[in-house]
Amino acid sequence: NGYGWWIDRMQQHLRLYDLTRIDHFRGLVAYWEVPARAETAVNGRWVPAPVEDFFDRLTKCFGPLPVIAEDLGTITADVREVIRRYGFPGMRVLLFAFGDDFPHGSFLPHRHEPNSVVYTGTHDNNTVRGWFEQEADQKTKRNLVRYLGRDVPVEELHWEFIRLAMMSTAETVIVPLQDVLGLGSEARMNRPARRRGNWRWCFEWDALDSETTDRLRDMTETYGRI
């Protein structure tokens, strides 16, 4: 029906948000088709999607689309080409920067592209502090120290990640409020594949004291992002 559902949804998003992120963006280029009666998703196949027709229609309706393409995971050349053709910014997550591909990984700040969005972490990740305390192995921690050039106390680590994001050449920075506040894994928003207990964290305004907001503002000004 001419992508009516998508057009209605995008119209609603544009009323509410400055930017809208399309998660699992690669599914608009090719999707994994599984028989309806299948008990698991193992026996499926990749099916090309009408991606150009789709985005050409949306662009005709709305003009240049304020869309962020979630391009995490295994991204093939055809997906990268679609992202490039329509000028969508991709995502760079700092929590992924210090693993086995260090120091050559694309998530490191000095390797970011200007047309991208850098996150300290996303809704599906642990907080910076929770990641360091519970998930990062010793090799990852050593890589982090090498990149920062010094050891950083865990209670200050979230500010170093915010600084790395601000210093990035990426056009846009997104920092979850949990990382602004330096909270641990108790404030994690979502654990993928866990059925219960997600999306429960709530914010209270008195958690944002003047010291925190002044420090965030100063860093934002320092790196020309005010």
ABEGO torsion letter per residue (X at the ends): XGGAAAAAAAAAAAAABABBBBBGAAAAABBBBBBAABABAABBBBBBBBAAAAAAAAAAAAEBBBBBBBABEBBBAAAAAAAAAAGBBBBBBAAAAABAAOAABAABAAABBABBBBBABBAABBBAAAAAAAABBAAAAAAAAAAAGBBBBAAAAAAAAAAAAAABABABBBBBAAAAAGBBAAABABBBGBABGBGABBBBAAABBAAAAAAAAAAAAAAGAX
